[in-house]
Amino acid sequence: MIRDAHEVNAAATPADFELARLRAALPEFFDKDGGFMLDRLEETLRDGDVNLTREGYELKFLGKSYAKYLTSTKTETVVVPDVEHNSADANSDSQNLYIVGDNLDALKHLIGSYSSRVKAIYIDPPYNTGKDGFVYNDDFGFSAADLVKKIGLDEDEARRVTDLHGKSSHSAWLTFMYPRLELAKGLLADEGVIFVSVDDNEQANVRLLCDEVFGEGNWLGTLVWKNATDNNPSQIAIEHEYVLVYAKSRDESAPVWRSSVSATKDLLVSVGAELAAEHADQADLQKAYTAWFRENKWQLGQLGLMHV
């Protein structure tokens, strides 16, 4: 298996991952030899009166071609079960899968069994604050000359890409993030969504990167949450972080998100309205509502546990 992966990787190009996705989605535009029939696609677009744009707006960073190459390669690692852990009584019936190791390799292993099957992904990558210990630690295994040959970079850019090792620049962070987001997208079901935690250090960059990977139209929103209190700001107090939310396909994702807590709240409102119709006196209404709650709180889930 590792030998097969090694042989595939030896011939891999930065475009392989995206081309495989195109073949799966649009097989009718490829000929029997694997060639892409661009003329047929352009004809289809013209017939459909699709507006073609050549705006040329995109996120560029040093290492992007290499990041695409990493996305296209197979993992050359093996997942070894932790027999002792799995055989413990507390874990014998577990339905969970926990992988310890490089998350890029883990994602590539998961793609084999869970491609297009995951409903929700949450990632909490290093924020690249300069204090969180993030450095790009890929040792490449290639010389600058290898990258010139494999990826088609010029010699100067190839040398600068290999110099990203051990760096924490924006380019190094984006090179780290790109293949992980692409593979995460491959895991998502059509109705799936991904949540990406980030702070101000890379929020602007990862928003553009996610627009490219998931499609700008699949951005569902950005959650802003207060995570600290700065009682002595030097200029502007930074007390928040972000969670970017993207759908695999906005059209396929649930139009309304509801939790069990939301359903419980709806039930309580409905019961309250019924009891209000039966009890004009406020004190009687309160007693009736309290009695109903005590009798039924077992079915109210988290809201019942939070009630005082």
C-alpha positions in Angstrom: 0.0 0.0 0.0 2.8 2.4 0.9 4.7 1.4 -2.2 1.6 2.2 -4.3 1.2 5.6 -2.6 4.9 6.3 -3.2 4.5 5.5 -6.9 1.4 7.7 -7.2 3.2 10.6 -5.4 6.2 10.4 -7.7 3.9 11.3 -10.7 1.6 13.7 -8.8 1.0 17.3 -9.9 -0.6 20.2 -8.1 -3.7 20.0 -10.3 -4.4 16.2 -9.7 -6.8 16.7 -6.7 -8.9 19.3 -8.5 -8.9 17.3 -11.8 -10.2 14.2 -9.9 -13.0 16.3 -8.5 -13.9 17.6 -11.9 -13.9 14.1 -13.4 -16.3 12.9 -10.7 -18.6 15.9 -11.1 -18.4 16.4 -14.9 -17.4 13.1 -16.5 -19.1 14.0 -19.8 -16.5 16.7 -20.4 -13.6 14.2 -20.4 -12.7 12.0 -23.3 -11.7 8.3 -23.0 -8.0 9.3 -22.7 -8.7 11.6 -19.8 -8.4 14.8 -21.8 -10.7 17.7 -20.8 -13.0 18.9 -23.6 -12.9 22.6 -23.0 -14.8 23.4 -26.2 -17.8 21.3 -25.1 -17.9 23.0 -21.7 -17.7 26.5 -23.3 -20.5 25.6 -25.7 -22.7 24.4 -22.7 -22.0 27.6 -20.9 -22.9 29.7 -23.9 -26.1 27.8 -24.5 -27.0 28.3 -20.9 -26.4 32.1 -21.1 -23.9 31.9 -18.3 -22.0 35.1 -17.6 -18.3 34.3 -17.9 -16.1 36.5 -15.8 -12.3 37.1 -16.2 -12.0 39.4 -13.2 -8.8 37.6 -12.2 -9.4 38.2 -8.5 -7.7 35.5 -6.3 -5.6 35.0 -3.2 -2.0 34.5 -4.0 0.8 33.5 -1.6 4.2 31.9 -1.7 3.8 28.1 -1.5 0.3 27.9 -3.0 1.4 25.6 -5.8 3.2 23.4 -3.3 0.1 23.3 -1.1 -1.9 22.1 -4.1 0.7 19.4 -4.7 0.4 18.3 -1.1 -3.4 18.0 -1.5 -2.9 15.7 -4.6 -0.4 13.3 -2.9 -1.4 10.1 -1.1 -0.4 9.5 2.5 2.5 7.1 3.0 1.6 6.4 6.6 -0.3 3.6 8.2 -3.0 3.8 10.9 -2.3 1.3 13.6 -5.1 0.5 16.1 -4.4 1.0 19.8 -5.5 -2.5 20.8 -5.1 -1.9 24.6 -7.2 1.3 24.5 -9.9 -0.3 22.3 -10.2 -3.4 24.4 -10.9 -1.5 27.6 -14.5 -1.9 28.9 -15.3 1.8 28.6 -14.2 1.8 24.9 -15.4 -1.6 23.6 -18.7 -0.3 22.3 -17.5 3.1 21.2 -18.7 4.4 17.8 -16.0 7.1 17.8 -12.8 7.3 15.8 -9.8 9.1 17.3 -6.6 9.5 15.3 -3.3 10.6 16.8 -0.8 12.0 14.3 -0.3 14.6 11.7 -3.7 15.9 10.8 -2.9 16.1 7.1 -2.2 12.4 7.0 -5.3 11.7 9.1 -7.5 13.6 6.7 -6.1 11.6 3.8 -6.8 8.4 5.6 -10.4 9.5 6.4 -11.0 10.5 2.7 -10.8 6.8 1.8 -13.7 5.8 4.0 -15.7 9.0 4.7 -15.6 11.0 1.5 -18.7 13.1 1.1 -20.2 11.6 4.3 -19.4 14.0 7.1 -22.2 16.4 8.1 -20.2 18.8 10.3 -16.5 19.7 10.8 -15.0 22.0 13.3 -11.3 23.0 13.1 -9.3 25.0 15.6 -6.0 25.6 13.8 -3.1 27.5 15.3 -3.9 31.2 15.1 -0.4 32.3 14.0 -0.2 34.9 16.8 3.6 34.7 17.0 3.2 33.3 20.5 1.2 30.1 19.9 4.2 28.1 18.7 3.2 27.8 15.1 5.9 27.3 12.5 5.6 25.5 9.2 7.4 22.3 9.9 7.2 20.5 6.5 10.7 19.3 5.8 9.7 19.0 2.1 11.9 16.1 1.3 12.6 18.0 -2.0 15.3 20.3 -3.1 14.6 23.5 -4.9 15.6 21.7 -8.1 13.0 19.0 -7.4 10.2 21.6 -7.0 11.2 23.2 -10.3 10.8 19.8 -12.0 7.7 18.6 -10.1 5.6 21.8 -9.8 7.0 24.0 -12.5 8.3 26.8 -10.3 11.2 29.0 -11.4 14.4 28.5 -9.4 14.0 31.6 -7.3 10.4 30.8 -6.2 11.3 27.2 -5.5 14.1 28.3 -3.2 11.8 30.7 -1.4 9.2 27.9 -0.9 11.7 25.6 0.7 12.8 28.4 2.9 9.2 28.4 4.4 10.3 25.6 6.6 10.4 26.8 10.2 8.7 30.1 9.4 5.5 31.6 10.7 4.8 34.0 7.9 1.3 34.5 6.4 2.5 32.4 3.4 3.7 29.6 5.6 0.4 29.6 7.5 -1.7 29.6 4.3 0.5 26.8 2.8 -0.3 24.8 6.0 -4.0 25.5 5.8 -4.8 25.1 2.1 -4.5 21.3 1.8 -6.3 20.7 5.1 -9.3 22.8 4.0 -9.4 21.1 0.5 -9.4 17.6 2.1 -12.0 18.7 4.7 -14.2 19.8 1.8 -13.8 16.4 0.3 -15.1 14.8 3.6 -18.2 17.0 3.8 -21.6 15.6 2.7 -23.5 17.7 0.2 -25.5 19.1 3.2 -22.4 19.4 5.4 -21.0 22.5 7.0 -17.5 23.5 8.3 -16.7 25.8 11.2 -13.2 27.4 11.2 -11.9 29.2 14.4 -9.5 32.1 13.9 -8.6 35.4 15.3 -7.6 38.7 13.8 -4.1 37.6 12.9 -5.3 35.4 9.9 -9.1 36.1 9.7 -8.9 38.2 6.5 -6.6 35.7 4.9 -8.5 32.5 5.8 -11.8 34.2 4.7 -10.3 34.6 1.2 -8.8 31.1 1.3 -12.2 29.6 2.3 -13.9 31.6 -0.4 -11.6 29.9 -2.9 -11.9 26.4 -1.5 -15.6 26.3 -0.7 -16.9 29.0 -3.0 -17.8 32.5 -2.0 -21.5 31.8 -2.4 -21.3 29.0 0.3 -20.2 31.4 3.1 -23.0 31.2 5.6 -21.7 33.7 8.0 -19.1 34.6 10.6 -19.7 34.1 14.3 -18.0 36.6 16.6 -17.6 35.6 20.2 -16.2 37.4 23.2 -13.4 35.4 24.8 -11.6 37.8 27.0 -11.8 41.1 28.9 -9.1 43.6 28.3 -9.2 46.0 31.2 -6.1 48.0 30.2 -6.1 48.4 26.4 -3.3 50.4 24.9 -5.4 51.5 22.0 -8.4 49.2 21.0 -9.4 46.3 23.2 -9.4 43.0 21.3 -11.8 40.8 23.2 -13.1 38.5 20.5 -12.4 35.7 18.0 -14.2 34.4 15.0 -15.8 31.2 13.7 -16.2 31.2 9.9 -19.0 29.0 8.7 -19.2 27.5 5.1 -21.5 25.0 3.5 -20.4 22.3 1.1 -23.4 23.4 -0.9 -25.6 26.3 0.3 -28.5 24.9 -1.7 -28.2 21.5 0.0 -27.7 22.7 3.6 -30.7 22.9 6.0 -32.5 26.2 5.4 -33.3 26.6 9.1 -30.9 25.3 11.8 -32.7 24.1 14.9 -31.3 22.3 18.0 -33.2 20.2 20.5 -33.1 23.2 22.8 -34.9 25.2 20.1 -37.6 22.5 19.9 -37.9 22.5 23.7 -38.4 26.3 23.8 -41.1 26.0 21.2 -42.8 23.3 23.3 -42.7 25.5 26.4 -44.2 28.5 24.5 -47.0 26.3 23.2 -47.8 24.8 26.7 -47.6 28.3 28.2 -50.2 29.6 25.7 -52.5 26.7 26.4 -52.2 27.2 30.2 -52.8 30.9 29.8 -56.1 30.2 28.1 -57.2 28.1 31.1 -55.9 30.3 33.9 -56.8 34.0 33.9 -55.2 34.5 37.4 -51.4 35.0 37.1 -50.7 33.1 40.4 -52.8 30.2 39.2 -51.1 30.2 35.8 -47.6 30.2 37.5 -48.6 27.2 39.7 -50.0 25.3 36.7 -46.9 26.0 34.6 -44.6 24.9 37.5 -46.5 21.7 38.0 -46.4 20.9 34.3 -42.7 21.5 34.2 -42.0 19.3 37.1 -44.0 16.5 35.6 -42.4 16.8 32.2 -38.9 18.1 32.7 -37.5 14.6 32.0 -38.3 15.1 28.3 -37.0 18.6 28.0 -33.3 17.7 27.6 -30.7 20.4 28.3 -33.3 23.1 28.9 -34.8 21.0 31.7 -31.4 20.6 33.3 -30.8 24.4 33.1 -34.1 25.2 34.8 -33.9 26.5 38.4 
